[in-house]
Amino acid sequence: MKRACVETTHADAETIAAALRPDNTPSMSTRVDGDVVRTRIERETAGGLQSTVDDYVVNLTVAATVARTTREHRHNHE
């Protein structure tokens, strides 16, 4: 079994994790520890692991961008 753990830090870690969870496969688990989003991924092959990590990073980038844009928009309109 091949494994990866992706850890990222966010001001709104709970929001990011909630946005990522629907796309998690059974081989993935996401949790929050303070401002850290930690996702563990297990796959049988290195190629499968790479593909899943690549997909996860794309989803993470989108979630972080949307959360940041929303936060900035809210801040600018308060």
Stockholm file with secondary structure:
# STOCKHOLM 1.0

chainA/1-78         MKRACVETTHADAETIAAALRPDNTPSMSTRVDGDVVRTRIERETAGGLQSTVDDYVVNLTVAATVARTTREHRHNHE
#=GR chainA/1-78 SS CEEEEEEEECTTHHHHHHHHGGGCCTTEEEEEETTEEEEEEEESSHHHHHHHHHHHHHHHHHHHHHHHHHHHHHHHTC
#=GC SS_cons        CEEEEEEEECTTHHHHHHHHGGGCCTTEEEEEETTEEEEEEEESSHHHHHHHHHHHHHHHHHHHHHHHHHHHHHHHTC
//
